[in-house]
Amino acid sequence: MSLSLRDIQGARQRIAPCIRRTPLSPSTTLSERLKTNVYVKLELFQKTGSFKVRGAFNKALTLKPEERERGIVAVSGGNHAQAVAYAARALDLRALVLMPESTPRNYVDATRGYGAEVKFAATAAAAFSEVAEYERQGWVYIHPFDDPLVMAGQGTVGLEILEDAPQVTDIVISVGGGGFACGLATAVKSLKPGVRVWGVETEGADCMAKSLAAGKVVTLEAITSIARTLGAPAPSERTLEMAQRYLEGVTVVPDSEAISSLLFLLERLKVLTEPAASCTLAAADRLRGQFSPDRHVVLVLCGGNFAVSDLAKVSSELGEAAES
């Protein structure tokens, strides 16, 4: 299946009763910092704290009666896990989530809190390899990004941005496996082709940047970035092709810049993002030469599921590094 504007518009109607329409706000602070007109799309206020529920609901709402009987299965150590669990509870479906053993406790607890069964695998790659057996048993697999229905649901963020900021010229968005960025770019460029969409990854979670550079899918041996929710080991052939077509490029930033931006957003905008979201500000800093004073730049703050204990830890580490 390909992905079209009609698919995304249909997804919007389908999932509207199940999600929040998140706000888009201008930021004087960020506009002054970047010397252009900056807005933030506050998708971290979405149900479960990230954009992932949009895709999970769009997929789950299309299930046939016989598919609903068995339930849905997902692979995730982050926001997709919570999204699938939440959607399953809302639609009275059984849910199973395969997680790598390294998954942070707050994600595990939240996923179980929504009623999903959690099973652990040694690594994310091992979890992905195990999901095929559950599909053979009749479970419906909701892929975190390589599914047109999931991408269509996630792409509805682009429709909201165009409605709330029709003057937009640039969008800066995080890239994991690429489903969100490519879904959004499909929606935006179908309606306003001149808008530039800039992808962002962090060092150690940069499978798309490496794949774009190689011109083929590159699989990371391990995810070493603190931005765990960007932790797809590889894009798909589909998302790589769409990224080549739609994205201006993918800017890769170090964890230290993502965390510094996270603390800045918390202090000045009063929102606690994940490093996978705050990295958009770090990338915008690096891209500021692309943004003249007459541009209108939207930073997509895609998620806010960052544990307070992790915040305290990284703040301390950043302070120690600055002193040394």
N, C-alpha and C positions, 0 to 999 in steps of 0.2 A: 504493500500500500504506500502511495505517496501521501503528502500532506498538503492540503489546500486551505485557502481562506475560508471556504464554505465549511470545511471540517471544524475549524476553530470557532466560527460563528455558531455552528450547531452545538459544539461543546459548551459554549457559553450559556445557551438556553438550557441545556441539559443539567448543568451543575449549579445554576444560579441559586436554587433553593438550599444548596448544601454548603456553600462557601460564603466568605465575606468579600465584599468589594472593598479592597484596601485603599487607603488614602494616598494621594500624591501631593507633596507639599514643596513649595519653594523654600530654599535655604539661603538666607543672606550670608550666613557664616561661610558656607561652602562656596558661594558665588564670589565672595571677596578672596577666598583662598585660591580659587582656580581662575580668577579674573574673567569669568563668564557667567552665564545665567544657569544656575544649578538647581535641580529639583531632586527629591528623593521619593522613590516609590516604596512605601512602607509595607512590603509584603511579609515582613516579620510579624505583623499583626494578624496574619492569616490564622485560621484554625489550625492547631497543632504547631504553630510557630513557623511555618514555611509554605512555599508555593506548592509543595508536593501533593497536597490534598486535591488540587485541581485535576491533576492527571489521574490520581487514584480513583476519584469519584467518576470521572468520565469513562474510564475503563469499566469499573464495577457496575455502573448503571446500564451498560450495554449487554450484560450477561443474559443468556437464555435461561429459562427455568431449570433445565437439566444441569447447566453449569453452576447455578447457584447452590444446588444440593450439596455438592462436595465442598466448595469453598475456594478461597483464593490464597495463593502463596506468593511470597516476595523474598528477595534477597536485599538486605540493607543493614548497615551499621549506623544509620543516621536518620535523617528526616523522612525518607521514603517509608521506613519501617513504621513510624508513628502514623503517617498518612494512611497507609493501607489498613493498619489496625483501627484507626478512627473511622474510616469509610466502611469497614466491615461491621463495626458496631452499629453505625447509623443505619445500615441497610440489612441488618440481621443476617450477616454472613459469617461463616467460620473463617478464621484467618490464621495462617502459619507464616512466621517470618524466620528465615535462616540468617543468622548473624555471625560475623567473625568474632572470635574469642576476645579480640582487642576492643570491642565496642564499649564506649564509655557507659558507666552505670546509669547515668541519667536517661540515656536513650533506651536502655533495656527496661528500666522501671516504667518509663512512659508508655512504651509499646505494650508491655504486660498490663499496664493500668487501663488501656483501652480494650483489653480483653483478648488480645492475640496470644497464641501459643508461640514461644520462642525456642528455637533449637540452634545450638552453636556449632560452628565449623572452625577448623584451625585458622583459615584465612578467608578473605573475601573470594579469592579464586576458587577455593574449595567449596564455599557456599554456592557459588554459581554453578559449579559442576554437579552438585547434588540436586539442584532444582529439577533437572530433567526427570528424575525418578518420580517426583511428586506429580509432574505433568502426566506421566504414564498412568498414574493412579487416578487421574481425572481432575486434579486440582487445576484451576485457572491461574496461570502465571501472570502477574502484573510486573512487567519489567520496569526498572527505575527510569529508563530513558528511551530505549530502542523499541518503541511501540507508537504508531501513529495516533492511537487514541489517547495515550498518555501525553504525547507531545501536543496534541490539539488542546487538551485541558490546560496544560501549562502555558500554551501560547495565548490563552485568554488575557494574561497580564498585558500583553502588547495592545490588545484592543482597549483596555482601560487607560493605558498611558496615552494613546492617541486621543481619546475622548477628553481626558483631563488636562492634557498639555498638547493641543493640536499644533502648537508652534515648535514642537520638539525637532531637533536636528541631529542629536546624538544620544545613544543609549549605551551605558556601560553595564555589563551583566556578567555574572560568574558563569564559568563553564566547568561541569563535571564530566559526565558522559556526553553532554551536548544537547540533550533533549529539550531542556528549558530554553537555552539560548537560541536554538534553531527553530523551536516552535514560536517563540516571541518574534524572531526575525521574519519568519514566514508571514505572520499576521501584519507586522508593521510595514514591511517592504511591499506587500501586496496592495496596501492602501496608500502608502507614501514612500515610493521607491528611493527618494533622496536621503532618507534617514540613514545615518551610519550606525551600525551596531558593532560595538567593541567588546570582544571577549576578554575574560580575565581568569588566570589560574595562579596558584601559588607553587613555589619550587617544591618538588617532591610530590605534587599532585597535578602534574602538567602533561597528562597524556594527550590532550588535544593539541597543544602547542608542538609537542614532539611529532605527532602524527602529521600535522600540517607541514612541518619542516621536511619530513621524510616523504611526503606525498603518499603515504599509506598508513594503515592502522599500526600504531606502536603500542605495545603492552608494557606497562611499568612492572618491574620486578616486585616493588613494594611501594606503599604509600607512606611517605615519611613526613609529610606536612602536618602542621597542627590543624589545618583546615580539613578535618576528616570528612566533612560532608561534601567535599569535592573529590572524594576518594574513589572514583571509578578507575579500575586498572587500565581501561582502554575505551576509546569511543567505538561506535559501531561503524560499519561501512556506510550506513545511511547517514548518521550524524556527521561523519567526516566529510562526506560529499556535500551536505547542506552547509557545513561550516565553511568549506572552500567557496561555496556559492554566495553566502550571505554575510559572513563576518569580515570586517575590515582587517582583522588579525586577532591574535590572542597575546595579551601582555602578561608576562609572568613576573610576579613580585615575590620577594622573600617573606617568610613568616613574620620577621621582625617588623616589616612595613605594614603588614595586615594587622598585627596586634597594635602597633602605634596608631593606626587609623581607627581601630576598634575603640581604643581609649578616648580618642578625640571625639568620635561620634557620641560616645557615652557622656562625656563631659559637656559638650556643646549642644548636641541635639537631644540629649536625654533619652537615647535609645541604645539598648544593649544588643548588638548584632553578634552573629557568629563571625569568626575569621573568614569563612567562605563568603560572607556578605561584605564585610568591611574592606576586603581586598579590592573592591570596586573603587573605593576612594584612593587607595594606594596606587592603583593603575591610572586613575584620572590625574593624579599628581604627575605621573610619568608622561601622560599624554597631553599635558596642558598646552604644549605648543600647537596642538591640533584644534584648540578651542579658542577662537577669537571672541571678543566681547559681544558680538551679535549672535553667537550660537546659543542653543538651549539644550542643556545636557541633563539627562535623567540618569541617576545612579539607582540601580535596582538593589535594594537591601532585602535579599531574598529569604533570610532566615535569622531567627533569634534564639535558637536552642543551644546556648552556651552556658555551661554550669557555672554557678557562682564560685565554686571551689577552683575551677579552671581559671576563672577571671583573676582570682586572688593570686594564683600561682604564676600566671604569665605576667601580671603587673609587677610582681616581686622580681621575677627574672629579668624583665626589661629594665627595671630600676638598677639592678645590680650590674647589668651590662653597661648602662650609661655611666655609672660611677667608675667602672674600670676602664 
